[in-house]
Amino acid sequence: MSDPLNSGKFKYVPEVVEESAIKFWKVPRLGAFMAIPLVYKSCLLEGSLDKAIVDWSETQAEIVRLEEERENAEPAEGEAPKENEEGEDGEEQEKEPIVLDVPEFDTEEKKFVVCIDTLGQDRELTDD
């Protein structure tokens, strides 16, 4: 098992007093510090669900239209009209269903930083 404190995309400082990049405005406090970036795409936007419902219903309507168009399509010139579509072994062939991609939800990238520290306790962060 890998050491969680030495892997990943975060900043871990085991002894903050020894780190020159950390600035104390008052009295330095002993301890450790960790900052973990939290980046995700949120779909909790106003109108995102409404737009997704409209997109889904438009996609379903388009599938129905394409199915009707396929059923009503006339055979091409020179082809005899087919009474029933049968495969080579005499069984009726099933038509492949029409599948269209539904547009994705509108999302917005959210960026936060989660910070953990033991400042004032003079100890490092543990796995627990």
Sequence and secondary structure as in RCSB ss.txt:
>XXXX:A:sequence
MSDPLNSGKFKYVPEVVEESAIKFWKVPRLGAFMAIPLVYKSCLLEGSLDKAIVDWSETQAEIVRLEEERENAEP
AEGEAPKENEEGEDGEEQEKEPIVLDVPEFDTEEKKFVVCIDTLGQDRELTDD
>XXXX:A:secstr
   GGGSSSSEEES GGG TT   SSS   S EEEEEEEEEE   TTHHHHHHHHHHHHHHHHHHHHHHHHH   
 TT    SS B TTS B               EEEEEEEEEE TTS       
